[in-house]
């Protein structure tokens, strides 16, 4: 049965509290939520669907994807992991359900559709999160870290952000895709942290490719000889026509991976070999 685990977070010294949502990831007691939900928490309390609550311990966090794993020592009867579907199989127009605790209203279920795919949203560290899923299912404060399910009840994303002029639900919500969730959660559980590939340039979409704005000193791009005003047209033979597309390809790589960029410079086309680095914290 699909279930979300909403939980309040106690602030230090009773000075403040924050609240978010999460879901059971495995039978060991690992729960996935958003990094911004647990950021700065000095104590964590996880409340299950039946009202029982347990002390939570942060296993690891990743600001670059706004994901975190919290562990609870709860009996196996409480731990019913959700199944993650591959977000690569999601299509625009698919029906979805969001479960979370908006405004502290635990176990709230809303429905909608997938409005768009391959959106880019900003992580807490201001790096881009690629391939976010846009939905019109109602998402509000307190939904953060909750699940976006397909109509089979499988997780396709973790709800993270809304776009709103009013501060409330305007029908434009975003979820971190399940393929990213699986990769990051497994890494956090195994190692307590994850690393992300890093090129070290500012980019923007331009005619026929992706224009390089600035090149960070000492970065992999700098060492490979990339220059400001270069236009990147492909990575490892895959054409890139937008900045989002290039960032998604880089995000799918690992630090230390070797890639070949095809660029245009001063009217000439050339190939540049780059060894990707580790994204700075």
C-alpha atoms as one frame of an Amber mdcrd trajectory, in Angstrom:
protein
   0.000   0.000   0.000   1.331   3.415  -0.907   2.165   5.474   2.123   4.132
   8.566   2.991   5.788   9.226   6.332   5.171  12.840   7.340   7.277  14.031
  10.220   7.831  17.205  12.242  11.358  18.297  12.964  12.155  19.753  16.373
  14.433  22.773  16.357  17.268  23.249  18.833  16.210  24.304  22.309  12.567
  24.467  21.287  13.353  27.616  19.322  11.686  26.511  16.100  10.159  23.583
  14.273   9.978  22.657  10.628   7.934  19.959   8.958   8.178  17.913   5.817
   7.310  14.567   4.309   9.178  11.446   3.299   8.753   7.826   2.258  10.077
   4.485   3.395  12.876   3.420   1.074  13.849   0.010   2.426  13.094  -2.535
   5.130  16.090  -1.404   7.218  14.367   1.826   8.228  15.820   4.250   5.698
  13.507   7.102   4.706  14.003   9.495   1.786  13.135  13.175   2.096  14.425
  16.554   0.891  17.729  17.931   2.092  16.128  21.296   2.814  13.678  19.573
   5.175  16.427  18.299   7.499  18.955  21.091   6.958  19.966  22.571  10.302
  17.889  20.129  12.362  19.301  19.287  15.789  16.656  16.633  16.413  14.324
  14.724  14.137  11.095  12.950  14.932   9.518  10.654  12.342   5.766  10.100
  12.625   4.231   7.155  10.768   0.780   6.865   9.265  -0.623   5.246  12.427
   0.590   8.041  14.722   3.567   6.150  16.135   6.791   8.145  16.154  10.496
   7.406  16.375  13.711   9.368  16.644  15.333   9.871  13.259  19.036  10.087
  12.459  20.394  11.668   9.290  22.302   9.065   7.265  23.452  11.555   4.662
  22.395  14.591   2.660  23.075  15.902  -0.825  22.480  19.605  -1.393  23.095
  19.250  -5.133  19.946  17.160  -5.575  18.063  18.343  -2.468  17.806  14.769
  -1.184  18.469  13.236   2.206  18.147   9.872   3.917  16.944   9.581   7.515
  17.139   6.308   9.471  14.715   5.121  12.133  14.876   2.043  14.354  11.271
   0.993  13.882   9.788  -2.510  13.933   9.525  -4.291  10.594   5.736  -4.126
  10.823   6.023  -0.367  10.252   8.445  -0.540   7.344   6.704  -1.029   4.010
   8.980   0.351   1.281   7.508   1.913  -1.815   8.553   0.693  -5.245  10.439
   3.120  -7.454   9.500   3.115 -11.119  11.980   4.442 -13.658  11.329   8.106
 -14.356  12.589   7.492 -17.894   9.247   5.797 -18.596   7.141   8.788 -17.531
   5.223  10.686 -20.229   3.536  14.060 -20.371  -0.147  13.580 -19.587   0.349
  10.577 -17.288  -1.875  10.609 -14.222  -0.086  11.163 -10.905  -0.819  11.312
  -7.189   1.091  13.358  -4.607   1.117  12.371  -0.919   2.461  14.546   1.853
   1.677  16.813   4.789   0.827  20.264   3.452   0.432  22.723   6.321   0.760
  19.788   8.736  -2.261  17.964   7.318  -0.808  14.474   7.427  -1.519  11.938
   4.702  -2.984  14.451   2.265  -3.506  12.996  -1.221  -3.820  15.177  -4.330
  -3.977  14.179  -7.981  -3.097  15.604 -11.351  -1.025  14.873 -14.423   2.543
  15.163 -15.572   2.553  18.639 -17.097   6.089  18.575 -18.511   9.372  16.680
 -18.341  13.057  17.611 -18.327  12.523  20.794 -16.365  15.467  22.295 -14.539
  15.170  23.508 -10.952  17.781  24.917  -8.598  19.167  22.888  -5.717  19.874
  24.459  -2.308  23.524  24.917  -3.381  22.327  26.667  -6.576  23.522  23.901
  -8.877  20.849  22.713 -11.342  18.728  19.618 -10.763  18.154  18.117 -14.198
  15.100  16.295 -15.535  12.652  17.464 -12.879   9.042  16.406 -13.402   6.460
  19.205 -13.556   2.970  18.434 -12.275  -0.300  20.253 -11.633  -1.099  18.035
  -8.623  -1.539  20.379  -5.653   1.746  20.777  -3.763   2.122  23.148  -0.830
   4.407  23.834   2.119   4.853  20.565   4.013   4.738  18.434   0.858   8.518
  18.709   0.529  10.095  15.260   0.540   6.809  13.507  -0.198   6.169  11.215
  -3.104   4.834  11.699  -6.589   3.296   8.382  -7.632   2.124   6.997 -10.937
  -1.289   5.370 -11.062   0.272   1.986 -10.222   1.347   3.440  -6.866   5.036
   3.471  -7.775   7.301   6.404  -6.957   8.305   8.495  -9.978   9.572  11.498
  -8.053  10.091  13.318  -4.759   8.149  16.564  -4.539  10.520  19.440  -3.866
   9.428  22.861  -5.140   6.573  24.968  -6.428   6.519  27.949  -8.754   4.121
  30.441  -7.234   3.497  34.172  -7.072   1.152  33.710  -4.130   3.334  31.356
  -2.085   0.669  28.641  -2.349  -0.295  26.079  -4.939  -0.654  27.629  -8.396
  -0.632  24.294 -10.225   3.088  24.321 -11.025   4.998  21.859  -8.853   8.254
  20.017  -9.399   9.527  16.606  -8.356  13.050  15.207  -8.404  12.940  12.215
 -10.792  13.010   8.717  -9.333  16.084   7.672 -11.316  18.047  10.416  -9.542
  16.412   9.536  -6.223  17.521   5.905  -6.478  21.098   6.771  -7.408  21.513
   9.376  -4.667  19.700   7.415  -1.946  21.779   4.300  -2.601  24.956   6.389
  -2.464  23.970   8.109   0.782  23.058   4.802   2.429  26.317   3.175   1.325
  28.729   6.058   1.923  26.911   8.875   3.705  27.611  11.177   0.771  27.584
  11.333  -3.022  29.756  13.126  -5.555  28.691  14.801  -8.782  30.544  15.372
 -12.017  31.726  18.913 -12.651  32.798  20.768 -15.794  33.290  24.264 -14.396
  31.663  26.649 -16.862  28.712  28.999 -16.948  26.591  28.301 -20.003  23.523
  29.471 -21.859  21.561  28.253 -24.838  22.578  29.868 -28.115  21.979  29.313
 -31.797  23.098  25.827 -32.694  24.454  24.835 -29.316  25.444  25.929 -25.826
  27.555  29.035 -25.418  30.267  29.143 -22.767  30.117  32.306 -20.670  32.866
  32.057 -18.088  35.361  29.296 -17.345  36.194  28.780 -13.674  39.909  28.956
 -12.962  41.416  25.571 -12.146  38.307  23.705 -13.285  38.281  20.678 -15.614
  37.070  22.979 -18.414  39.977  25.345 -17.821  42.523  22.519 -17.807  41.052
  21.200 -21.065  41.414  24.599 -22.739  37.776  25.651 -23.044  37.337  29.381
 -23.526  34.634  31.945 -23.057  32.485  32.247 -26.226  33.142  28.640 -27.273
  29.924  26.967 -28.430  29.477  23.338 -27.316  27.491  21.333 -29.865  27.835
  17.758 -28.586  29.119  15.586 -25.754  30.413  12.127 -26.639  28.568  12.389
 -29.940  25.215  13.338 -28.397  23.978  16.631 -29.800  23.270  19.371 -27.252
  21.027  22.230 -28.267  20.173  23.670 -24.842  22.003  24.417 -21.612  19.571
  22.110 -19.786  20.457  19.233 -22.102  24.191  19.667 -21.515  23.727  19.903
 -17.750  21.635  16.712 -17.791  24.378  14.863 -19.687  27.037  16.062 -17.246
  24.827  15.116 -14.281  24.606  11.560 -15.618  28.404  11.218 -15.502  30.714
  10.565 -12.558  33.781  12.457 -11.355  36.808  11.162 -13.234  34.845  10.252
 -16.360  36.468  11.219 -19.640  34.234  12.969 -22.155  34.735  14.515 -25.553
  33.129  17.856 -26.316  32.617  19.080 -29.851  32.881  22.855 -29.928  32.788
  25.723 -32.390  35.447  28.398 -31.971  36.013  31.269 -34.372  34.088  29.448
 -37.099  36.084  26.212 -36.795  34.897  22.924 -35.273  37.175  21.007 -32.952
  37.072  18.252 -30.328  38.126  18.820 -26.732  38.837  15.966 -24.296  37.823
  16.702 -20.708  38.270  14.723 -17.508  35.337  15.685 -15.306  36.036  16.761
 -11.754  34.038  16.698  -8.513  31.449  19.395  -7.998  32.605  21.759  -5.218
  30.521  21.932  -2.059
